[in-house]
Amino acid sequence: MGVATPRARPQVRTRHAPRYKVWIHNDDVTPMDFVVHVLQRVFALALPRAVKVMLEAHLRGIALVAVLPLEQAEFRVEQAHGLARTRGYPLTFTYEPE
């Protein structure tokens, strides 16, 4: 009778959804307090982080807001644009693959 050899288990790899960087772009029209409000409400940033992101965009022209799966990035950018447009602000967010 032969000795049984253990069979190798196939390795299971978890596939993660591709992630996208969401960026906020500076403009000279949208009030800073409104930008902070949008960052808190739509992207769930804590106040200190929202202020930091807003100031970085103000000083550098662009700032990273979050890294999210594509569907969330699209949804949140649309929400943010909707809030801004109803107030007449040109606040702009974009997203790109990580």
The 8 nearest C-alpha neighbors of each residue, nearest first, counted from 0:
[[1, 2, 3, 4, 5, 6, 7, 8],
 [2, 0, 3, 4, 5, 6, 7, 8],
 [1, 3, 4, 0, 5, 6, 7, 8],
 [4, 2, 1, 5, 6, 0, 7, 8],
 [3, 5, 2, 6, 1, 7, 8, 0],
 [6, 4, 7, 3, 8, 2, 9, 1],
 [7, 5, 8, 4, 3, 9, 10, 2],
 [6, 8, 9, 5, 10, 4, 11, 3],
 [9, 7, 10, 6, 11, 5, 4, 12],
 [8, 10, 11, 7, 6, 12, 5, 13],
 [9, 11, 8, 12, 7, 13, 6, 14],
 [12, 10, 9, 13, 8, 14, 7, 15],
 [13, 11, 14, 10, 15, 9, 8, 16],
 [12, 14, 15, 11, 16, 10, 17, 9],
 [15, 13, 12, 16, 17, 11, 18, 68],
 [14, 16, 17, 13, 18, 68, 12, 67],
 [15, 17, 68, 18, 14, 69, 67, 19],
 [18, 16, 68, 15, 19, 69, 96, 97],
 [19, 17, 68, 67, 97, 69, 96, 66],
 [18, 20, 96, 97, 95, 67, 66, 69],
 [19, 21, 66, 94, 95, 97, 65, 96],
 [22, 20, 94, 65, 64, 93, 63, 66],
 [23, 21, 63, 93, 92, 64, 62, 94],
 [22, 24, 92, 62, 61, 91, 64, 63],
 [25, 23, 61, 91, 60, 56, 92, 22],
 [26, 24, 60, 56, 57, 61, 23, 27],
 [25, 27, 28, 29, 24, 90, 89, 57],
 [26, 28, 29, 25, 30, 57, 89, 90],
 [27, 29, 26, 30, 88, 89, 90, 25],
 [28, 30, 88, 90, 27, 26, 31, 89],
 [31, 29, 33, 32, 28, 34, 27, 88],
 [30, 32, 34, 33, 35, 29, 53, 54],
 [31, 33, 35, 34, 30, 36, 29, 50],
 [32, 34, 36, 30, 35, 31, 37, 29],
 [33, 35, 31, 37, 36, 32, 38, 30],
 [36, 34, 38, 32, 49, 33, 37, 50],
 [35, 37, 33, 39, 34, 38, 40, 32],
 [38, 36, 40, 34, 39, 35, 41, 33],
 [39, 37, 35, 42, 36, 49, 41, 40],
 [38, 40, 44, 43, 36, 37, 42, 41],
 [39, 41, 37, 43, 38, 42, 36, 44],
 [40, 42, 37, 38, 43, 39, 75, 79],
 [41, 43, 38, 44, 39, 40, 75, 37],
 [44, 42, 39, 40, 41, 45, 38, 49],
 [45, 43, 39, 49, 42, 38, 48, 46],
 [44, 46, 48, 47, 49, 39, 43, 38],
 [45, 47, 49, 48, 50, 44, 39, 35],
 [48, 46, 50, 49, 45, 51, 44, 52],
 [49, 47, 51, 45, 50, 46, 44, 52],
 [50, 48, 46, 52, 35, 51, 44, 47],
 [49, 51, 53, 47, 48, 52, 35, 54],
 [50, 52, 48, 54, 49, 53, 55, 47],
 [53, 51, 55, 49, 54, 50, 62, 48],
 [54, 52, 50, 56, 51, 55, 49, 57],
 [55, 53, 57, 51, 56, 52, 58, 50],
 [54, 56, 52, 58, 57, 53, 59, 62],
 [57, 55, 61, 62, 60, 53, 25, 59],
 [58, 56, 54, 25, 55, 60, 59, 53],
 [57, 59, 55, 56, 60, 54, 61, 25],
 [60, 58, 56, 61, 55, 57, 62, 25],
 [59, 61, 56, 25, 57, 24, 58, 62],
 [60, 62, 56, 24, 59, 23, 25, 22],
 [63, 61, 56, 23, 22, 55, 52, 64],
 [62, 64, 22, 65, 21, 23, 20, 61],
 [63, 65, 22, 21, 62, 23, 52, 66],
 [66, 64, 21, 20, 63, 67, 22, 42],
 [65, 67, 20, 19, 21, 18, 68, 64],
 [68, 66, 18, 19, 72, 71, 65, 69],
 [67, 69, 18, 71, 70, 19, 17, 16],
 [70, 68, 72, 71, 19, 73, 18, 67],
 [69, 71, 73, 72, 68, 74, 67, 75],
 [72, 70, 74, 73, 69, 68, 75, 67],
 [71, 73, 69, 75, 70, 74, 67, 76],
 [74, 72, 70, 76, 71, 75, 69, 77],
 [75, 73, 71, 77, 72, 76, 70, 78],
 [74, 76, 78, 77, 72, 73, 71, 79],
 [75, 77, 79, 73, 78, 74, 92, 72],
 [76, 78, 80, 74, 75, 79, 81, 73],
 [79, 77, 75, 81, 76, 80, 74, 82],
 [80, 78, 76, 82, 81, 77, 75, 83],
 [81, 79, 83, 77, 78, 82, 84, 76],
 [80, 82, 78, 84, 79, 83, 77, 85],
 [83, 81, 79, 85, 80, 84, 78, 86],
 [82, 84, 88, 80, 86, 81, 85, 90],
 [83, 85, 87, 81, 86, 88, 82, 80],
 [86, 84, 82, 87, 83, 81, 88, 80],
 [87, 85, 84, 83, 88, 82, 81, 89],
 [86, 88, 84, 85, 83, 89, 29, 82],
 [89, 87, 83, 29, 84, 90, 86, 28],
 [88, 90, 91, 83, 29, 84, 87, 28],
 [91, 89, 88, 83, 29, 26, 80, 92],
 [92, 90, 24, 23, 89, 80, 93, 25],
 [91, 93, 23, 22, 76, 24, 21, 90],
 [94, 92, 22, 21, 23, 91, 95, 76],
 [93, 95, 21, 20, 22, 19, 72, 92],
 [94, 96, 19, 20, 97, 21, 93, 22],
 [97, 95, 19, 18, 20, 94, 17, 69],
 [96, 19, 20, 18, 95, 66, 17, 94]]
